[in-house]
Amino acid sequence: VSQNKDGSYTGFIKVQLKLVRPVSVPATKRVPSLQAGRQGPRTQAVKRRTSFYLPKGTVKHLHILSNTRASEVIDALLRKFTVVDNPRKFALFERSEKDEQVYLRKLADEEQPLRLRLLAGPSEKVLSFVLKENE
């Protein structure tokens, strides 16, 4: 973690992806154009989607600012995996463990994950982040 001139901080957060449903990524395939005829073969891009399940236990580290909002973290994660699904389908959760009990709390779009991480201290049992479907 480092402090910037404007008083904000820059650092890493670790987000575990626990997605039950498949995610969609772009799959562009070139197909012959209907107008290929006499002018030689031309191709035209057809937009398609491919869906797949992310492997269990997938973890991604993100380098963010202390004023980065939860909604921006979700957008960044989806971009890293080139997921084309609507970001509103996903939610960022705060995960904590206390007395061998696991607690999950959905973060509001405006909450700042790095700031929460800094306030919680270094223990991942006290606070970690999980990306799940928004239910």
N, C-alpha and C positions, 0 to 999 in steps of 0.2 A: 504494500500500500504506500502510495506517495501523495504528498499534498501539492496541489496546484497553486499558482499565484492568486487565483480568485477565491481561495479558501476551500474549494471542493477537493475531494480525494479521488484518486484513481487506483483501482485494484481489481482483483479477480474474485469472481464467485463461481462456485461449482453447482451445477444444476443436474439433478438426476432426472432422466426422462422415463416416466412410468405411464406409457400410453397403452391402452387396451385395444384400441381400434387402429386399423392401418392408416398411414398418411399417404398423401398423393404428391408425386413429384412430376415435373414435366418430362415428357418423352416425345421429342419431335422426330418424326419419320418423314423421309422424302418419298413422295409418290409421283408417278408420271402424271402430267397435266392432261386434261381432256383435249387441249388444243395442240398436242405434240405434233400431230400430222406431218406436213411437208417441211416444217421449219426445223426439224430435228427434235430429239427428245429434250423436253424441258421438264423441270421438276418444280413442284410447289410444296411448300411446307404445310403439313397438317398438324394441328396442335392436338396432342393426345396426353392422357395422364396415365401414369403407372402408379399403382398403390402397393405398398408393402408395409410389413410390421417392423418397427425398430427393434433391434435386439434388446432382450431384458438386461437391465443394469447399465444401459447406455448413460454415460456421464459426459457433460460438456463443460469446459471452463470458459468463462467469458470475461474479457477485460472491459470494465465499465467505469463510469464516473459515479460518484456518490449521489448525484442528482438524477441518475438514469431511473426512469419509472419502470414498474413491473410490466406494463404493456409494451414498452420498448425492449425489454429483455425477451419477452415472448417473440416479438418480431425478429430480433436478432437470431434467436435459436432457430426459428423457421427458415430464415435466410441461409444459415450455416448448413442446413440439411436440404436446401432448395425445396422446401415443402410449399406447395401452392394452395393448401387448404386455408380457409379464412382464419385469421388469428383469433377471432372471437370464439372459435371452437375449443380454445385452450385456455388454461388458467395456471398461474404460478402459485404454488403453495409453500408456506413456511412449515417445516417439519421439525418437531422437537420431541425429545424423549425425557420422561421424568418418572421415576419409580417404576421402571420397566414398562411404562405405558407410552405409546406413540400418539402424538397429537398432530393434526394437520389443520392449518388455517389458511383459507384462501386469501391471497393478497389483493387489495384493491388496486385498480389500474394505476393510481397515482403514488402508491407506496414505493419507496426507494430501497431495493434489495441490498445494495452495498452498504448503505447507512445502517440498515438493520443488522447486517453481518458484523459491522464494526462495533456496534453497541452490544452485541451478544457475546463478543469475545471469540477466541479461536476454536472452542469445542464444537464439533459438528453435532454432538448430542443435544446441545443447547439450541442450535439453530442450523438447519440446512434447507436447501430449496429443491422442490420437485415440480416438474411440469407434467400436468395431467389434463385429461379432457375436462372441459368446462361443463359441469352437469347442473 
